[in-house]
């Protein structure tokens, strides 16, 4: 199986998103494009989003991988899907850190992404 050429990974600083970042870095091969997306719910959250992207970028560089950073505002699911569409992603990588009860009660970003994505999705558990 060929390595995905364009990968988008969602990063919110959670343990699940850290696992997703690790998996995305492992999947990057020569010529792959990796985009790390962090989403603020509103403009007040942009400072935290910038810090998260800096954290993710530092981690990716230690793994000797290069990534584009994408800071977005809005609904995390909508923004991750939009980023995947805009970059023509072959793969969207997200983390899953919720318990079954939490997913049943509140839903999850990963579940919504799996059901709505137009590209392959990898959920790092």
Number of C-alpha atoms within 10 A of each C-alpha: 3 6 15 19 17 18 26 30 30 29 27 21 17 13 15 20 23 20 20 24 27 18 18 26 22 12 17 19 14 9 10 17 19 28 22 24 24 26 26 20 13 11 11 10 13 17 10 15 24 18 13 20 22 13 13 23 19 14 16 19 12 9 12 10 19 17 20 12 18 17 15 21 17 13 13 22 20 17 19 28 21 13 21 24 16 9 14 15 22 18 23 29 27 30 25 19 18 16 10 11 9 11 15 10 9 10 13 18 20 22 14 14 22 19 9 12 18 16 16 13 20 18 18 20 13
